Amino acid sequence: MLRLYNTLSQTKEPFLPVTPGKVGMYVCGPTVYSNSHIGHMVGPVIFDTVKRYLVYLGYDVTWVVNITDIDDKLIVQAQKDGTTVKELAERVTADYVVCMEALGVDGIDYMPRATEYIPEILAMTQGLVDKGFAYASGGDVYFDVTKAPEYGKLSHRDPEELQAGARIEPTAIKRHPADFALWKGSKPGEPSWESPFGPGRPGWHIECSAMSSKLLGEHFDIHGGGLDLVFPHHENEVVQSESFSGKPFATYWMHNGLLTKNGKKISKSDPGTVILMSDLLKTHSPDVLRALFLTSHYRRPIDYGPDRLDELARGLHLFDNLFHRYERLTGQSFYTLKAPTHRDHDFGDMPVPTEVWELRQKFLDAMDDDFNTGGALGILYDLARSLNRHADTGKLESAGDPTELSIFKNGTIVLRELTNILGLFRKAPVTSATGSDELTGKLLDLLVTLRTQVRKAKNFALSDEIRDKLTALGVTLEDRPDGTGWKLG
Ligand SMILES: [Zn+2]
């Protein structure tokens, strides 16, 4: 049974959704004032994998990722760029979406923009004022933390610590230093909306409370985000949502570790640490980047460095080679294989090597244990090695025993089933480093297959000529015991 670590209880808990069979999941998205760097993609890839696994377990999952399209940072950046907040937000959101699509993050059901939920935000703000949890002051509206004894329960801080940690603002308009803004009065020239409290715009925290309850209901299952959001953002979300509705907010709080570059926090104030996702995607395959985010446990920090990506790319060659081998032996592409999409799939009496079944079970056990994707990915390597061994011992290249071949095929279908859960190997790789396209890859695969037939016919002179001419074009062929691979450059 699936268990997941809940920041609220600080323990692993069995997963029990509010409504049987359904899951509502909300993950805090970006403030769209600058294009996505590598750190922005960690959460999307992790929670995309969480959704994939929940769907595989049979849940009907609704996943919401919000876009904060109004904020001080956007106002400042739009002024610098000589553009409007709206144009900046749309441009940066488009970049975010393109990066996610490239990494196979395709399960988001709703991507609400804060500016599209002003009536809901104002209704919640007014409700909190009416119930005595919030007060209007100097054109702003603040949540009064002294009215909520449970404030601090998510971040496990006591109120005194919160008071000490709160940013002391040099105004007399807040009753308590830890009180936070639900609505901010606007300055002249800033984007603003009319409200009973005067013209202004929403505070950051209230957006997420208003949008999640509108799209998922007041009590939903999973709320996710980066570890840096636990306090104050998520703490404030919980207190204002529960004070407003009188109901529990999210049952489970999942927080992913943050990405560092060579051990340093990624920060716009340290430009050497900012690596744009659009740049990385020009030189690295989406699978390598996705594997980077899934190799560590999601609650731990992920350290990025070029060596780390090269190491992962070398590791993933094991799979490329197996997929080429599968295609040579069966004439089918691994990437188009139909595989089971549910855990309770009935395999009937399909013959599969025992070792493959055992590894499948281990993979599912790892995922059930708080989405241990790192452990699960390690098991996929074992599974690929096991399939290669089966093909070696069955001498599939030469003997061609149809029973052994069909067992190998079935084992590969199990590999396809499990790689789909991690969202890996969705498409045949494009060797983008040299600007090659999909057709080039297919043509090279075809040439390699023809050359293998030439070698089988013992025409070594022609086989060598093909290799040498390809080398001259910058394509290196590697003859290995399990077949021939190619690489560009
Ligand atoms: Zn949020």
Residues whose N, C-alpha, C, O or C-beta is under 5 A from the ligand:
A	BS01	ZN	C28 C208
